[in-house]
Amino acid sequence: MSSPVILKSNRYGINLVLDDEIPFDELKEGILLKFREAEKFFKNSDIVISFEGRNLSKEEESTIIDLITQNTTINIACIADNDPQKELFFKKKLDQHQTQSIPNSGEFYKGTLRSGQVLSCESSIVIVGDVNPGAKIIASGNIVIIGSLKGNAFAGAKGDESCFVMALDMDPVQVQIATIIGRSADRGPFEAIRNRRHALDPQMAFVSDGNILMEPISKNLLNRL
């Protein structure tokens, strides 16, 4: 690589391309330099980050996140996975339901939904932002949230149980798919993984045997759906 650290924008936020040969301590210095240079563009922003070019341990990922958030005003909302199979899966699912635009919004919504706000659409929707407690998103198709889901989400609003709800940080008050309802207060399917590392893992809620299950996204999960 001409540079040990390269920042590239992607559909989620920033893709961090890392040299796989230099020592990790030297790599950290390069990462900090790059993010300090980029801070004027991302000042006080919540961004999604992904990694490429180097296999990082969970501890190294956490170290990088702490390095950025403690030394700049940039907040890393979560870590996205560069998995082509996942991207193809979401694209296929979204394409199945994108038949009508959302008035004044379209199938792509950028921004945070705050308490008391309700966003409805007649198709699938991708939200680049958070759904806060007290906010609600309703879609006839799928719901993909590039951010945190801490409010309510209702997918398959016209009765389609094959729809799903996906969030990079999944901690909902309630998820409904078609006529089936699950709440985070319920145990079993909604037993949350609360530690800091797993909170960064994307999760999906879907219907299985008449119940809503919520699981971390994996190739095995995508193959089962």
C-alpha positions in Angstrom: 0.0 0.0 0.0 1.2 3.5 -0.8 -0.2 4.6 2.6 -0.6 2.3 5.6 -4.1 3.8 6.3 -6.6 4.9 3.7 -10.1 6.3 4.4 -12.8 5.6 1.8 -16.4 6.6 1.9 -19.0 3.9 1.4 -22.8 3.6 1.6 -22.6 3.2 5.4 -19.9 5.7 6.4 -16.2 5.1 6.3 -14.2 2.1 5.1 -10.8 2.0 6.7 -8.3 0.2 4.5 -5.3 -0.9 6.6 -1.8 -2.2 5.8 -1.5 -5.8 6.9 2.3 -5.8 7.4 3.2 -2.9 9.7 3.2 -3.3 13.5 -0.1 -2.5 15.1 1.3 0.4 17.2 2.6 2.0 14.0 -0.8 1.4 12.4 -2.6 3.2 15.3 -0.5 6.3 14.7 -1.5 6.3 11.1 -5.1 5.9 11.9 -5.1 8.7 14.4 -3.3 11.0 11.9 -5.9 10.3 9.2 -8.9 10.8 11.5 -7.5 14.1 12.8 -7.1 15.2 9.2 -10.7 14.2 8.5 -12.2 15.6 11.6 -13.2 18.9 9.9 -15.5 16.9 7.6 -16.9 14.6 10.3 -16.8 16.9 13.4 -19.4 15.8 16.0 -20.8 13.2 13.6 -22.0 9.7 14.3 -20.5 7.5 11.6 -20.4 3.8 10.7 -16.9 2.3 10.2 -15.8 -0.9 8.4 -12.4 -2.4 8.0 -10.5 -3.8 5.0 -7.1 -5.1 4.2 -6.1 -6.5 7.6 -7.6 -9.1 9.8 -8.2 -7.5 13.2 -9.0 -9.2 16.5 -12.0 -7.9 18.5 -9.6 -6.3 20.9 -7.8 -4.5 18.1 -11.1 -3.2 16.7 -12.1 -1.9 20.1 -8.7 -0.3 20.5 -9.1 1.5 17.2 -12.6 2.7 18.1 -11.4 4.0 21.4 -8.4 5.7 19.8 -10.7 7.6 17.4 -13.5 8.6 19.9 -11.1 9.6 22.6 -8.8 11.8 20.4 -11.4 13.4 18.0 -14.9 14.7 18.1 -16.0 11.8 15.8 -18.3 9.2 17.3 -18.2 5.7 15.9 -21.8 4.5 16.0 -21.1 0.9 15.1 -19.0 -1.4 12.9 -20.3 -2.6 9.6 -19.3 -5.9 8.0 -17.9 -5.9 4.5 -19.7 -9.0 3.5 -20.8 -9.1 -0.2 -23.2 -11.9 0.6 -25.0 -9.8 3.1 -25.2 -6.8 0.7 -26.7 -9.0 -2.0 -29.2 -10.5 0.5 -30.4 -7.0 1.6 -30.5 -5.8 -2.0 -32.6 -8.8 -3.0 -35.0 -8.4 -0.1 -35.4 -4.7 -0.6 -36.0 -5.1 -4.4 -38.8 -7.5 -3.7 -40.8 -4.8 -1.8 -39.8 -1.5 -3.4 -43.0 -0.8 -5.3 -44.0 2.7 -4.2 -42.2 5.8 -2.9 -42.7 7.3 0.5 -44.3 10.7 0.2 -41.7 13.4 0.8 -39.1 10.9 1.8 -38.4 8.1 -0.7 -37.2 4.6 0.3 -34.0 6.1 1.7 -34.4 8.3 4.9 -31.4 10.1 6.4 -31.8 11.4 9.9 -32.7 10.5 13.4 -36.3 9.7 14.4 -37.0 11.2 17.8 -39.6 10.5 20.5 -43.1 11.1 19.1 -42.1 10.9 15.4 -43.6 8.2 13.2 -42.4 7.4 9.6 -44.5 5.3 7.4 -43.9 3.9 3.9 -45.6 1.6 1.4 -42.4 -0.3 0.6 -39.1 -1.3 2.2 -37.0 1.4 3.7 -33.3 2.1 4.7 -32.8 4.6 7.5 -29.4 6.1 7.9 -29.7 7.3 11.4 -31.2 6.2 14.7 -34.8 5.4 15.8 -34.9 6.7 19.4 -37.2 5.5 22.2 -40.7 6.8 21.6 -40.2 6.9 17.8 -41.8 4.4 15.3 -41.1 3.3 11.8 -43.8 1.4 9.8 -43.1 -0.2 6.5 -45.1 -2.6 4.2 -41.7 -4.2 3.4 -38.4 -4.6 5.2 -36.8 -2.1 7.6 -33.0 -1.7 7.5 -31.5 0.8 10.0 -28.0 1.9 9.6 -27.8 3.0 13.2 -29.6 2.2 16.4 -33.1 0.9 16.8 -34.3 1.8 20.3 -37.9 2.6 19.5 -40.6 0.7 17.7 -40.4 -1.0 14.2 -43.3 -2.5 12.3 -42.3 -4.3 9.1 -44.6 -6.3 6.8 -47.4 -3.9 7.8 -49.7 -5.4 5.1 -49.4 -8.9 6.5 -46.1 -10.2 4.9 -44.4 -12.4 7.5 -41.4 -12.9 5.2 -40.2 -9.3 6.0 -37.4 -8.5 8.5 -36.1 -5.7 10.6 -32.3 -5.2 10.7 -30.3 -2.7 12.7 -26.6 -2.2 13.3 -27.5 -1.6 17.0 -30.6 -3.6 17.9 -32.3 -2.7 21.2 -35.9 -2.1 20.4 -38.9 -1.4 22.6 -41.0 -3.4 20.2 -40.7 -5.1 16.9 -43.8 -6.2 14.9 -43.7 -8.2 11.7 -47.1 -8.6 10.1 -49.4 -9.6 13.1 -46.6 -11.0 15.2 -45.2 -8.8 18.0 -42.0 -9.1 20.1 -40.8 -6.8 22.9 -37.3 -6.3 24.2 -38.7 -6.8 27.7 -39.6 -10.4 26.7 -36.9 -13.0 27.3 -36.1 -15.8 24.9 -36.0 -14.4 21.4 -35.2 -10.9 22.7 -32.5 -11.9 25.2 -30.2 -9.0 24.5 -26.4 -9.2 24.2 -25.4 -6.2 26.3 -21.7 -6.1 26.4 -19.9 -3.4 24.4 -18.4 -5.6 21.7 -21.6 -7.4 20.8 -23.6 -4.2 20.8 -21.7 -3.3 17.7 -22.8 -6.4 15.8 -25.7 -6.0 13.3 -28.8 -8.1 14.2 -31.9 -9.1 12.4 -35.5 -9.7 13.7 -37.6 -12.2 11.6 -40.5 -14.6 12.0 -39.8 -18.2 12.7 -42.5 -20.7 13.7 -45.0 -18.0 14.6 -42.5 -16.1 16.8 -40.1 -13.2 16.3 -36.5 -14.1 16.6 -33.6 -11.7 16.8 -30.1 -13.0 16.0 -26.7 -11.5 15.0 -26.4 -11.5 11.2 -24.2 -14.4 9.9 -23.8 -16.3 6.7 -25.6 -19.2 8.4 -28.6 -17.0 9.3 -28.8 -15.6 5.7 -28.7 -19.1 4.3 -31.6 -20.2 6.5 -33.9 -17.3 5.4 
